[in-house]
Amino acid sequence: MKRIIFKGLGVLVLLIVVVVVAGMLGIDFLAKAGLVKGSGYALGVETSVDSVDLSLLSGTLAINRFHADNPEGYSSEHLLDSGRFAVELEPASVLSDTIRLRNFELDGLDINIEQKGLGSNVGQVLQNIEKIAGEPSDDKPSEKKVHLDRAVIRNVVAHFHLPVGDPVTVNIPEIVLNDVAADEAGGVAISQLVGRLLSEILAGVVEASEGDVPAGFLGDLDGQVRGATEALSEGTAELLEQIETDLLDTLVPDDEQE
Protein backbone atom coordinates (compact mmCIF):
# COMPACT_ATOMS: atom_id res chain seq x y z
CA MET A 1 0.00 0.00 0.00
CA LYS A 2 2.82 2.40 0.95
CA ARG A 3 4.57 1.62 -2.35
CA ILE A 4 1.42 2.52 -4.23
CA ILE A 5 1.10 5.80 -2.29
CA PHE A 6 4.75 6.71 -2.82
CA LYS A 7 4.52 5.74 -6.47
CA GLY A 8 1.39 7.90 -6.83
CA LEU A 9 3.11 10.83 -5.15
CA GLY A 10 6.12 10.36 -7.39
CA VAL A 11 3.95 10.46 -10.49
CA LEU A 12 2.19 13.59 -9.17
CA VAL A 13 5.49 15.36 -8.49
CA LEU A 14 6.74 14.36 -11.95
CA LEU A 15 3.59 15.78 -13.54
CA ILE A 16 3.97 19.03 -11.63
CA VAL A 17 7.60 19.31 -12.74
CA VAL A 18 6.62 18.65 -16.35
CA VAL A 19 3.89 21.30 -16.21
CA VAL A 20 6.22 23.85 -14.61
CA VAL A 21 9.01 23.20 -17.11
CA ALA A 22 6.58 23.39 -20.00
CA GLY A 23 5.24 26.65 -18.62
CA MET A 24 8.72 28.10 -18.21
CA LEU A 25 9.66 27.10 -21.75
CA GLY A 26 6.60 28.82 -23.18
CA ILE A 27 6.27 31.78 -20.82
CA ASP A 28 8.53 34.09 -22.84
CA PHE A 29 6.40 33.46 -25.92
CA LEU A 30 3.20 34.13 -23.95
CA ALA A 31 4.62 37.33 -22.46
CA LYS A 32 5.71 38.55 -25.89
CA ALA A 33 2.35 37.69 -27.45
CA GLY A 34 0.49 39.46 -24.64
CA LEU A 35 2.57 42.61 -24.98
CA VAL A 36 2.22 42.76 -28.77
CA LYS A 37 -1.53 42.14 -28.57
CA GLY A 38 -2.16 44.67 -25.80
CA SER A 39 0.02 47.43 -27.25
CA GLY A 40 -1.34 46.96 -30.77
CA TYR A 41 -4.90 47.18 -29.45
CA ALA A 42 -4.10 50.34 -27.44
CA LEU A 43 -2.29 52.19 -30.23
CA GLY A 44 -4.34 50.94 -33.17
CA VAL A 45 -1.21 50.18 -35.21
CA GLU A 46 1.04 47.21 -35.91
CA THR A 47 3.53 46.58 -33.11
CA SER A 48 6.39 44.15 -32.64
CA VAL A 49 8.94 43.07 -30.05
CA ASP A 50 12.32 41.53 -30.90
CA SER A 51 12.46 39.30 -27.82
CA VAL A 52 11.20 38.88 -24.27
CA ASP A 53 13.13 37.24 -21.47
CA LEU A 54 11.07 36.52 -18.34
CA SER A 55 12.69 34.98 -15.25
CA LEU A 56 10.24 34.14 -12.50
CA LEU A 57 13.03 33.04 -10.18
CA SER A 58 14.73 36.43 -10.20
CA GLY A 59 11.56 38.44 -10.79
CA THR A 60 12.88 40.19 -13.90
CA LEU A 61 11.51 40.84 -17.35
CA ALA A 62 13.63 42.14 -20.23
CA ILE A 63 12.05 43.39 -23.45
CA ASN A 64 14.32 44.06 -26.39
CA ARG A 65 13.24 46.69 -28.91
CA PHE A 66 9.57 47.55 -28.96
CA HIS A 67 8.50 48.94 -32.34
CA ALA A 68 5.22 50.58 -33.39
CA ASP A 69 4.42 51.40 -37.01
CA ASN A 70 2.84 54.66 -38.08
CA PRO A 71 -0.88 54.78 -38.82
CA GLU A 72 -1.65 54.39 -42.50
CA GLY A 73 -0.88 57.47 -44.61
CA TYR A 74 2.14 58.76 -42.67
CA SER A 75 5.63 58.62 -44.14
CA SER A 76 8.06 58.98 -41.21
CA GLU A 77 10.08 55.87 -40.40
CA HIS A 78 8.00 54.76 -37.42
CA LEU A 79 5.78 55.98 -34.63
CA LEU A 80 7.82 54.49 -31.76
CA ASP A 81 11.08 52.60 -31.59
CA SER A 82 12.61 51.75 -28.24
CA GLY A 83 15.75 50.38 -26.72
CA ARG A 84 15.69 47.83 -23.91
CA PHE A 85 13.06 47.61 -21.18
CA ALA A 86 14.05 46.30 -17.76
CA VAL A 87 11.19 45.37 -15.43
CA GLU A 88 11.21 44.12 -11.84
CA LEU A 89 8.12 42.16 -10.83
CA GLU A 90 6.75 40.12 -7.97
CA PRO A 91 7.12 36.51 -9.18
CA ALA A 92 4.14 35.21 -7.19
CA SER A 93 1.85 37.80 -8.77
CA VAL A 94 2.29 36.20 -12.21
CA LEU A 95 -0.11 33.47 -11.09
CA SER A 96 -2.64 35.95 -9.67
CA ASP A 97 -5.25 38.10 -11.41
CA THR A 98 -2.94 41.14 -11.32
CA ILE A 99 0.79 41.14 -12.08
CA ARG A 100 2.64 43.55 -9.79
CA LEU A 101 5.43 45.45 -11.55
CA ARG A 102 7.71 47.06 -8.99
CA ASN A 103 9.93 49.03 -11.33
CA PHE A 104 9.92 49.72 -15.07
CA GLU A 105 12.93 51.29 -16.79
CA LEU A 106 13.34 52.15 -20.44
CA ASP A 107 16.55 53.60 -21.83
CA GLY A 108 16.12 55.03 -25.31
CA LEU A 109 12.84 55.91 -27.03
CA ASP A 110 12.58 57.44 -30.50
CA ILE A 111 9.26 59.10 -31.43
CA ASN A 112 8.18 60.60 -34.75
CA ILE A 113 5.39 63.17 -34.49
CA GLU A 114 4.19 63.91 -38.00
CA GLN A 115 1.63 66.55 -38.92
CA LYS A 116 -0.55 65.93 -41.95
CA GLY A 117 -3.30 68.40 -42.81
CA LEU A 118 -5.21 69.17 -39.62
CA GLY A 119 -4.17 65.93 -37.93
CA SER A 120 -1.08 63.97 -36.93
CA ASN A 121 0.02 60.38 -36.48
CA VAL A 122 0.19 60.81 -32.71
CA GLY A 123 -3.22 62.48 -32.67
CA GLN A 124 -4.72 59.50 -34.47
CA VAL A 125 -3.21 57.10 -31.93
CA LEU A 126 -4.46 59.22 -29.03
CA GLN A 127 -7.94 59.14 -30.54
CA ASN A 128 -7.75 55.35 -30.56
CA ILE A 129 -6.63 55.31 -26.91
CA GLU A 130 -9.51 57.59 -25.95
CA LYS A 131 -11.95 55.47 -27.95
CA ILE A 132 -11.04 52.15 -26.36
CA ALA A 133 -11.04 53.73 -22.90
CA GLY A 134 -14.77 54.35 -23.33
CA GLU A 135 -15.62 50.91 -24.69
CA PRO A 136 -17.64 48.53 -22.50
CA SER A 137 -15.40 45.89 -20.92
CA ASP A 138 -17.28 43.16 -22.81
CA ASP A 139 -16.03 44.63 -26.10
CA LYS A 140 -12.37 44.55 -25.07
CA PRO A 141 -10.07 41.56 -25.54
CA SER A 142 -9.32 39.50 -22.44
CA GLU A 143 -6.03 40.71 -20.97
CA LYS A 144 -4.00 40.09 -17.85
CA LYS A 145 -4.14 42.99 -15.38
CA VAL A 146 -0.97 44.76 -14.28
CA HIS A 147 -0.08 47.29 -11.59
CA LEU A 148 2.99 49.47 -12.03
CA ASP A 149 4.65 51.05 -8.98
CA ARG A 150 7.32 53.15 -10.72
CA ALA A 151 8.40 53.95 -14.26
CA VAL A 152 11.58 55.66 -15.44
CA ILE A 153 11.94 56.57 -19.11
CA ARG A 154 15.33 57.94 -20.11
CA ASN A 155 16.73 59.49 -23.28
CA VAL A 156 13.51 60.22 -25.15
CA VAL A 157 14.08 61.77 -28.58
CA ALA A 158 11.08 63.28 -30.38
CA HIS A 159 11.22 64.32 -34.04
CA PHE A 160 8.54 66.79 -35.16
CA HIS A 161 7.79 66.55 -38.88
CA LEU A 162 5.83 69.67 -39.82
CA PRO A 163 4.55 70.73 -43.26
CA VAL A 164 7.11 73.54 -43.52
CA GLY A 165 10.81 73.41 -42.71
CA ASP A 166 13.17 70.70 -41.54
CA PRO A 167 12.23 68.26 -38.75
CA VAL A 168 12.64 69.63 -35.22
CA THR A 169 14.29 67.29 -32.71
CA VAL A 170 13.67 67.58 -28.98
CA ASN A 171 15.58 65.60 -26.33
CA ILE A 172 14.15 64.74 -22.89
CA PRO A 173 16.73 63.30 -20.46
CA GLU A 174 14.36 61.59 -18.01
CA ILE A 175 10.71 61.17 -17.07
CA VAL A 176 9.83 59.57 -13.73
CA LEU A 177 6.33 58.34 -12.83
CA ASN A 178 5.08 56.79 -9.59
CA ASP A 179 1.96 54.66 -9.11
CA VAL A 180 0.91 54.83 -12.74
CA ALA A 181 -2.22 52.78 -12.03
CA ALA A 182 -2.78 53.83 -8.41
CA ASP A 183 -6.41 54.79 -9.10
CA GLU A 184 -7.28 51.20 -10.07
CA ALA A 185 -6.85 48.89 -7.08
CA GLY A 186 -7.18 45.80 -9.23
CA GLY A 187 -4.66 46.98 -11.79
CA VAL A 188 -5.22 47.82 -15.45
CA ALA A 189 -5.08 45.86 -18.69
CA ILE A 190 -1.84 45.95 -20.67
CA SER A 191 -3.52 48.07 -23.36
CA GLN A 192 -4.55 50.64 -20.72
CA LEU A 193 -1.04 50.70 -19.25
CA VAL A 194 0.49 51.27 -22.69
CA GLY A 195 -2.00 54.08 -23.28
CA ARG A 196 -1.22 55.71 -19.96
CA LEU A 197 2.54 55.51 -20.42
CA LEU A 198 2.37 56.97 -23.94
CA SER A 199 0.11 59.79 -22.76
CA GLU A 200 2.51 60.67 -19.95
CA ILE A 201 5.54 60.53 -22.25
CA LEU A 202 3.82 62.79 -24.79
CA ALA A 203 2.87 65.23 -22.01
CA GLY A 204 6.57 65.48 -21.22
CA VAL A 205 7.41 65.93 -24.91
CA VAL A 206 4.90 68.77 -25.23
CA GLU A 207 6.31 70.49 -22.16
CA ALA A 208 9.91 70.19 -23.40
CA SER A 209 9.07 71.38 -26.93
CA GLU A 210 7.70 74.79 -26.04
CA GLY A 211 9.59 77.46 -27.97
CA ASP A 212 10.93 74.99 -30.53
CA VAL A 213 7.66 73.83 -32.09
CA PRO A 214 4.79 76.10 -33.24
CA ALA A 215 2.51 76.88 -30.31
CA GLY A 216 -0.67 76.12 -32.25
CA PHE A 217 0.39 72.57 -33.06
CA LEU A 218 1.63 71.98 -29.51
CA GLY A 219 -1.63 73.30 -28.10
CA ASP A 220 -3.67 70.88 -30.20
CA LEU A 221 -1.40 67.98 -29.25
CA ASP A 222 -1.54 68.92 -25.57
CA GLY A 223 -5.34 68.95 -25.71
CA GLN A 224 -5.39 65.49 -27.29
CA VAL A 225 -2.95 64.15 -24.70
CA ARG A 226 -5.07 65.45 -21.84
CA GLY A 227 -8.24 64.11 -23.44
CA ALA A 228 -6.77 60.61 -23.73
CA THR A 229 -5.35 60.77 -20.22
CA GLU A 230 -8.66 61.83 -18.69
CA ALA A 231 -10.47 59.12 -20.63
CA LEU A 232 -8.11 56.47 -19.28
CA SER A 233 -8.44 57.65 -15.70
CA GLU A 234 -10.04 60.45 -13.77
CA GLY A 235 -7.14 60.40 -11.34
CA THR A 236 -4.29 61.32 -13.68
CA ALA A 237 -4.23 65.09 -13.20
CA GLU A 238 -1.69 64.62 -10.42
CA LEU A 239 0.47 62.55 -12.76
CA LEU A 240 0.48 65.32 -15.35
CA GLU A 241 1.52 67.82 -12.69
CA GLN A 242 4.21 65.38 -11.53
CA ILE A 243 5.62 65.12 -15.08
CA GLU A 244 5.82 68.90 -15.41
CA THR A 245 7.57 69.17 -12.03
CA ASP A 246 10.02 66.32 -12.75
CA LEU A 247 10.75 67.71 -16.20
CA LEU A 248 11.38 71.21 -14.82
CA ASP A 249 13.72 69.77 -12.19
CA THR A 250 15.63 67.89 -14.88
CA LEU A 251 15.96 70.68 -17.44
CA VAL A 252 16.23 73.78 -15.21
CA PRO A 253 18.61 74.14 -12.22
CA ASP A 254 16.94 74.84 -8.85
CA ASP A 255 18.42 78.34 -8.60
CA GLU A 256 16.82 79.32 -11.92
CA GLN A 257 13.31 78.16 -11.02
CA GLU A 258 12.71 80.94 -8.48
Order of alpha helices (4+ residues) and beta strands (2+ residues): alpha-beta-beta-beta-beta-beta-alpha-beta-beta-beta-beta-alpha-alpha-alpha-alpha
